[in-house]
């Protein structure tokens, strides 16, 4: 078993990697990918009990979900069922 300090550093690196990819996905307007990555980062932070990291992750997660929902609303306005 890894010592807790090393284990936490590995999780912190994983969270940082996921969030870096999530920010890039947000910039490319890839909402589903951004949501998947931020949700994975949140789960990793939760398992590490890294509450500060969790707080940092929530806003990009909410933004990706908001943008995904907005895209769905916009498409539903343009599609007509005859």
N, C-alpha and C positions, 0 to 999 in steps of 0.2 A: 504494500500500500504506500502511496506517495505521502510524504509529509504535507501537512495542510498548507503551509506557506507556498510550496512548489505547486501543489494542486490548485491553489487560488490563482497563482500567477499564470498557469496554463489556461484556466477558465477566463481570466482577464484578457489574455491574448486572443482567445477564441471569440470573446465578445467583441473586442476591437476589430477583429477580422470581419465578423458578420456585419457590424455596423458600418464599416468602410464600404463593403459591398452594397449594403442597403442604401447608403447615401448616393452611391453611384447609380443605383437602380432608380432612385427618386429623381435624379437629374435627367435620366433618360426616359422618364415618365412610364416606367415599367412597374405599375402599381402592385400587381400580384406578386412579383418577385420581391419588391421592397417589403411588402407585408410578410411574406414568408421568412425573409431574412431577419426582420426586426422581431417577429414572434419567436424565432429560434434564439435570438440574442436575449430576449426577455426570459425565456425558459432557462437558459444557461445562467443568467444572472440570478434568477430566483433560486436555482439549485445551489448556487454559491452563497446565497443570502447576501448578495451585493446590492443593497437597497439604493445606494447612490447611483449605481449603474442602471438599475431598473427605472429610476426617475428620469435618467437621461434618454432611455430607450423609448419611453412612452410617447413622447411628442412625434418622433418620426413614424411610429406605428400608427398613431391616430391619423396623421397626415396621409399615409398611404391608404388607409381605410376610407378616409373622407374622399380622396381623389378617385378611388375605385367606385365608390357609391355615386359620385358626381358623374363619372363616365357612364354608368348604368342608367342614370336618370336622363342624361343627354341623349343616349341612344334610344331610350323608350319614347322620347318625344319625337324622334324622327321616323320611327317605324310605325306604319299603319297596318292594322289588320283589316282586311276587306271581307 
